[in-house]
Amino acid sequence: MKIIITVALAATIFLSSCVTEKEKTATLPEAKIDKLLPDKVMEGQPFNQQPNGASALSVLGSNLVKGSRIKLNGMPLETASGDGSSLAALIPKEIFAKSGTYIISVEMPDGRPTNTLSWTVLPKSGPAPSIKSLHPDTTPALKAFNVQSNGASAMGIAGSNFLPGAKILIDGKELETNFGNTDSLGAIVPPTAYAKPGKYKVTVKNPDGKLSEPKQFIVTN
């Protein structure tokens, strides 16, 4: 079995799951899980889709040897292993058909469990998003800021009630937005958005159409 994971803003990962009897019986170092990709998904919305349309969850950590199994609320999932620091599992669509919080762990080939992490399925709709702060909230005209590896400028937003698929808008124009968490978003800001001095309205729109109150983004001379 092979699982291909596509993670936003990251490379495609190719994983395979083969384990020998020797590896099963060997004394294994203690494993730990550190991160889930993604750790939050939207109710009923596929994620990290595979060629067959199935959704997949990636688990990152240490000593995640071949033959380990990802468990969701104690239920073993179809799992593939990577280089010892990653595992991936297919998530049945009925699991994320409704909102809720689930416990993710890994069972080692010798039966020992790892620590646990929470995995959240968010509802399709909720309270309107709210912006607490912009990073930056001001910049000189035509001067790049928070420069990314490709040379583009980026804006970060801290707030609350953000949902996967949320968009940052400047004066009503949607930006290329990355969902960080329910309290953080990031977006690529085109030079046209800060080419002229002025005061611009920044808002966040969730997939359910709910819009935040605006925050001011000031472009100076």
C-alpha positions as a LaTeX table, in Angstrom:
\begin{tabular}{lrrr}
\hline
Residue & $x$ (\AA) & $y$ (\AA) & $z$ (\AA) \\
\hline
Met1 & 0.00 & 0.00 & 0.00 \\
Lys2 & 1.19 & 3.50 & $-0.73$ \\
Ile3 & $-0.30$ & 6.72 & 0.56 \\
Ile4 & 0.53 & 10.03 & $-1.04$ \\
Ile5 & 0.04 & 13.00 & 1.27 \\
Thr6 & $-0.24$ & 16.50 & $-0.15$ \\
Val7 & 0.22 & 19.12 & 2.57 \\
Ala8 & $-0.51$ & 22.79 & 1.85 \\
Leu9 & 2.67 & 24.81 & 1.12 \\
Ala10 & 4.80 & 21.63 & 1.45 \\
Ala11 & 6.09 & 18.94 & $-0.83$ \\
Thr12 & 4.25 & 15.74 & $-1.61$ \\
Ile13 & 5.29 & 12.89 & 0.68 \\
Phe14 & 5.51 & 9.32 & $-0.51$ \\
Leu15 & 5.02 & 6.69 & 2.20 \\
Ser16 & 5.16 & 2.91 & 2.23 \\
Ser17 & 4.45 & 0.32 & 4.90 \\
Cys18 & 6.61 & $-2.81$ & 4.99 \\
Val19 & 7.91 & $-4.33$ & 8.22 \\
Thr20 & 10.00 & $-7.44$ & 8.73 \\
Glu21 & 9.58 & $-9.96$ & 11.54 \\
Lys22 & 12.99 & $-8.92$ & 12.84 \\
Glu23 & 11.83 & $-5.31$ & 13.11 \\
Lys24 & 8.67 & $-6.41$ & 14.92 \\
Thr25 & 10.57 & $-8.30$ & 17.59 \\
Ala26 & 13.49 & $-5.89$ & 17.99 \\
Thr27 & 13.72 & $-3.72$ & 21.09 \\
Leu28 & 12.23 & $-0.44$ & 19.96 \\
Pro29 & 13.04 & 3.03 & 21.29 \\
Glu30 & 10.17 & 4.97 & 22.81 \\
Ala31 & 8.15 & 6.78 & 20.16 \\
Lys32 & 6.60 & 10.23 & 20.43 \\
Ile33 & 4.14 & 12.15 & 18.30 \\
Asp34 & 4.57 & 15.92 & 18.00 \\
Lys35 & 2.29 & 17.20 & 15.26 \\
Leu36 & $-0.74$ & 16.32 & 13.13 \\
Leu37 & $-1.15$ & 17.57 & 9.57 \\
Pro38 & $-3.78$ & 18.83 & 9.47 \\
Asp39 & $-4.74$ & 19.10 & 13.14 \\
Lys40 & $-8.07$ & 20.75 & 12.31 \\
Val41 & $-10.42$ & 20.04 & 9.40 \\
Met42 & $-13.86$ & 21.18 & 8.33 \\
Glu43 & $-16.96$ & 19.09 & 8.87 \\
Gly44 & $-17.69$ & 17.10 & 5.70 \\
Gln45 & $-14.79$ & 18.69 & 3.80 \\
Pro46 & $-12.17$ & 16.26 & 2.35 \\
Phe47 & $-8.51$ & 17.04 & 3.11 \\
Asn48 & $-5.13$ & 15.84 & 1.84 \\
Gln49 & $-7.05$ & 13.97 & $-0.83$ \\
Gln50 & $-5.45$ & 10.88 & $-2.35$ \\
Pro51 & $-5.77$ & 9.76 & $-5.98$ \\
Asn52 & $-8.77$ & 7.61 & $-5.00$ \\
Gly53 & $-10.47$ & 10.58 & $-3.29$ \\
Ala54 & $-9.83$ & 9.37 & 0.27 \\
Ser55 & $-8.62$ & 11.82 & 2.93 \\
Ala56 & $-5.38$ & 11.25 & 4.81 \\
Leu57 & $-3.87$ & 12.41 & 8.09 \\
Ser58 & $-0.13$ & 12.75 & 8.60 \\
Val59 & 1.47 & 12.23 & 12.04 \\
Leu60 & 4.94 & 13.64 & 12.70 \\
Gly61 & 7.19 & 12.66 & 15.58 \\
Ser62 & 10.18 & 10.52 & 16.49 \\
Asn63 & 10.94 & 6.77 & 16.40 \\
Leu64 & 7.80 & 6.08 & 14.37 \\
Val65 & 9.08 & 2.79 & 12.98 \\
Lys66 & 7.58 & 0.65 & 10.26 \\
Gly67 & 4.68 & $-1.44$ & 11.49 \\
Ser68 & 3.37 & 1.26 & 13.81 \\
Arg69 & $-0.34$ & 2.05 & 13.61 \\
Ile70 & $-2.17$ & 5.33 & 14.00 \\
Lys71 & $-5.20$ & 5.06 & 16.26 \\
Leu72 & $-8.19$ & 7.39 & 16.40 \\
Asn73 & $-10.10$ & 7.14 & 19.69 \\
Gly74 & $-8.44$ & 3.74 & 20.07 \\
Met75 & $-9.52$ & 2.54 & 16.62 \\
Pro76 & $-6.59$ & 1.40 & 14.43 \\
Leu77 & $-6.42$ & 3.07 & 11.02 \\
Glu78 & $-4.93$ & 1.91 & 7.74 \\
Thr79 & $-1.41$ & 3.24 & 8.25 \\
Ala80 & 1.73 & 3.71 & 6.18 \\
Ser81 & 5.16 & 4.65 & 7.50 \\
Gly82 & 7.80 & 7.02 & 6.24 \\
Asp83 & 11.35 & 7.66 & 7.43 \\
Gly84 & 10.85 & 7.11 & 11.16 \\
Ser85 & 9.57 & 10.62 & 11.76 \\
Ser86 & 6.23 & 10.34 & 9.98 \\
Leu87 & 3.20 & 8.11 & 9.55 \\
Ala88 & 0.05 & 8.57 & 7.51 \\
Ala89 & $-3.42$ & 7.09 & 7.71 \\
Leu90 & $-6.58$ & 7.15 & 5.66 \\
Ile91 & $-9.49$ & 8.74 & 7.55 \\
Pro92 & $-12.94$ & 7.27 & 6.81 \\
Lys93 & $-15.28$ & 10.03 & 5.60 \\
Glu94 & $-17.86$ & 9.18 & 8.26 \\
Ile95 & $-15.32$ & 10.25 & 10.91 \\
Phe96 & $-15.27$ & 13.86 & 9.71 \\
Ala97 & $-18.91$ & 13.97 & 8.61 \\
Lys98 & $-19.77$ & 15.77 & 11.84 \\
Ser99 & $-17.88$ & 18.07 & 14.17 \\
Gly100 & $-16.07$ & 16.77 & 17.22 \\
Thr101 & $-12.70$ & 16.23 & 18.90 \\
Tyr102 & $-10.80$ & 12.96 & 18.59 \\
Ile103 & $-7.74$ & 11.50 & 20.29 \\
Ile104 & $-4.87$ & 10.42 & 18.05 \\
Ser105 & $-2.14$ & 8.06 & 19.24 \\
Val106 & 0.28 & 5.59 & 17.70 \\
Glu107 & 0.67 & 1.95 & 18.65 \\
Met108 & 4.18 & 0.59 & 18.20 \\
Pro109 & 4.76 & $-2.87$ & 16.64 \\
Asp110 & 5.44 & $-4.22$ & 20.16 \\
Gly111 & 2.07 & $-2.88$ & 21.36 \\
Arg112 & 3.33 & 0.11 & 23.31 \\
Pro113 & 1.31 & 3.31 & 22.88 \\
Thr114 & 2.69 & 6.80 & 22.35 \\
Asn115 & 1.45 & 10.03 & 23.86 \\
Thr116 & $-1.78$ & 11.44 & 22.44 \\
Leu117 & $-2.75$ & 14.57 & 20.48 \\
Ser118 & $-6.17$ & 16.07 & 19.79 \\
Trp119 & $-7.57$ & 16.16 & 16.27 \\
Thr120 & $-10.54$ & 18.46 & 15.68 \\
Val121 & $-13.35$ & 18.46 & 13.13 \\
Leu122 & $-14.76$ & 21.98 & 13.10 \\
Pro123 & $-18.41$ & 22.77 & 12.27 \\
Lys124 & $-19.22$ & 24.22 & 8.85 \\
Ser125 & $-20.56$ & 27.35 & 10.45 \\
Gly126 & $-19.94$ & 29.20 & 13.67 \\
Pro127 & $-19.51$ & 32.68 & 15.12 \\
Ala128 & $-18.26$ & 35.43 & 12.82 \\
Pro129 & $-14.47$ & 35.67 & 12.65 \\
Ser130 & $-12.80$ & 38.40 & 14.66 \\
Ile131 & $-9.49$ & 40.16 & 13.99 \\
Lys132 & $-7.33$ & 41.08 & 16.97 \\
Ser133 & $-4.22$ & 42.33 & 15.18 \\
Leu134 & $-2.47$ & 42.61 & 11.82 \\
His135 & 1.24 & 41.91 & 11.30 \\
Pro136 & 2.19 & 44.40 & 9.99 \\
Asp137 & $-0.57$ & 46.98 & 10.36 \\
Thr138 & 1.45 & 49.67 & 8.58 \\
Thr139 & 4.10 & 49.78 & 5.85 \\
Pro140 & 5.75 & 52.32 & 3.54 \\
Ala141 & 4.39 & 52.30 & 0.01 \\
Leu142 & 6.05 & 49.76 & $-2.29$ \\
Lys143 & 8.31 & 48.48 & 0.51 \\
Ala144 & 8.11 & 44.69 & 0.85 \\
Phe145 & 7.34 & 43.24 & 4.28 \\
Asn146 & 7.48 & 39.81 & 5.93 \\
Val147 & 9.30 & 38.74 & 2.78 \\
Gln148 & 8.81 & 35.08 & 1.83 \\
Ser149 & 11.26 & 32.76 & 0.08 \\
Asn150 & 9.72 & 33.68 & $-3.28$ \\
Gly151 & 10.13 & 37.41 & $-2.59$ \\
Ala152 & 6.44 & 38.03 & $-1.94$ \\
Ser153 & 5.14 & 40.09 & 0.97 \\
Ala154 & 2.96 & 38.42 & 3.58 \\
Met155 & 0.51 & 39.54 & 6.23 \\
Gly156 & $-0.30$ & 37.62 & 9.41 \\
Ile157 & $-3.57$ & 38.00 & 11.28 \\
Ala158 & $-4.28$ & 37.03 & 14.88 \\
Gly159 & $-7.86$ & 36.69 & 16.01 \\
Ser160 & $-10.53$ & 34.09 & 16.69 \\
Asn161 & $-13.20$ & 31.90 & 15.09 \\
Phe162 & $-11.25$ & 31.35 & 11.86 \\
Leu163 & $-12.28$ & 28.26 & 9.89 \\
Pro164 & $-10.31$ & 26.24 & 7.31 \\
Gly165 & $-10.83$ & 27.95 & 3.96 \\
Ala166 & $-11.13$ & 31.44 & 5.50 \\
Lys167 & $-9.95$ & 34.29 & 3.28 \\
Ile168 & $-8.20$ & 37.56 & 4.13 \\
Leu169 & $-9.50$ & 40.50 & 2.12 \\
Ile170 & $-8.02$ & 43.96 & 1.57 \\
Asp171 & $-10.68$ & 46.45 & 0.53 \\
Gly172 & $-12.87$ & 43.53 & $-0.48$ \\
Lys173 & $-10.27$ & 41.77 & $-2.64$ \\
Glu174 & $-9.48$ & 38.21 & $-1.58$ \\
Leu175 & $-5.85$ & 37.30 & $-0.96$ \\
Glu176 & $-4.09$ & 33.95 & $-1.26$ \\
Thr177 & $-4.67$ & 32.80 & 2.33 \\
Asn178 & $-3.15$ & 30.07 & 4.45 \\
Phe179 & $-5.09$ & 28.71 & 7.44 \\
Gly180 & $-2.77$ & 28.44 & 10.42 \\
Asn181 & $-5.25$ & 27.77 & 13.17 \\
Thr182 & $-8.58$ & 29.02 & 14.48 \\
Asp183 & $-6.70$ & 32.05 & 15.83 \\
Ser184 & $-4.18$ & 32.70 & 13.05 \\
Leu185 & $-4.14$ & 33.24 & 9.29 \\
Gly186 & $-1.54$ & 34.35 & 6.78 \\
Ala187 & $-1.82$ & 35.76 & 3.29 \\
Ile188 & 0.34 & 36.77 & 0.35 \\
Val189 & $-0.12$ & 40.49 & $-0.30$ \\
Pro190 & 0.37 & 41.63 & $-3.92$ \\
Pro191 & 2.37 & 44.86 & $-4.49$ \\
Thr192 & $-0.75$ & 46.56 & $-5.84$ \\
Ala193 & $-2.26$ & 46.41 & $-2.35$ \\
Tyr194 & 0.46 & 48.64 & $-0.89$ \\
Ala195 & 1.52 & 50.62 & $-3.97$ \\
Lys196 & $-0.15$ & 53.88 & $-2.87$ \\
Pro197 & $-0.35$ & 55.61 & 0.50 \\
Gly198 & $-3.73$ & 55.30 & 2.18 \\
Lys199 & $-5.87$ & 53.51 & 4.71 \\
Tyr200 & $-7.18$ & 50.10 & 3.66 \\
Lys201 & $-9.77$ & 47.84 & 5.26 \\
Val202 & $-8.69$ & 44.30 & 6.12 \\
Thr203 & $-11.38$ & 41.73 & 6.84 \\
Val204 & $-11.63$ & 37.95 & 7.19 \\
Lys205 & $-14.39$ & 35.94 & 5.54 \\
Asn206 & $-15.15$ & 32.38 & 6.67 \\
Pro207 & $-16.39$ & 29.71 & 4.22 \\
Asp208 & $-19.90$ & 30.15 & 5.64 \\
Gly209 & $-19.84$ & 33.75 & 4.38 \\
Lys210 & $-19.56$ & 35.40 & 7.79 \\
Leu211 & $-17.34$ & 38.46 & 7.76 \\
Ser212 & $-15.23$ & 40.03 & 10.50 \\
Glu213 & $-15.26$ & 43.67 & 11.48 \\
Pro214 & $-12.50$ & 45.50 & 9.56 \\
Lys215 & $-9.06$ & 46.45 & 10.81 \\
Gln216 & $-7.05$ & 49.25 & 9.28 \\
Phe217 & $-3.92$ & 48.63 & 7.20 \\
Ile218 & $-2.03$ & 51.88 & 6.71 \\
Val219 & 0.34 & 52.49 & 3.78 \\
Thr220 & 2.54 & 55.53 & 4.34 \\
Asn221 & 4.60 & 57.69 & 1.98 \\
\hline
\end{tabular}
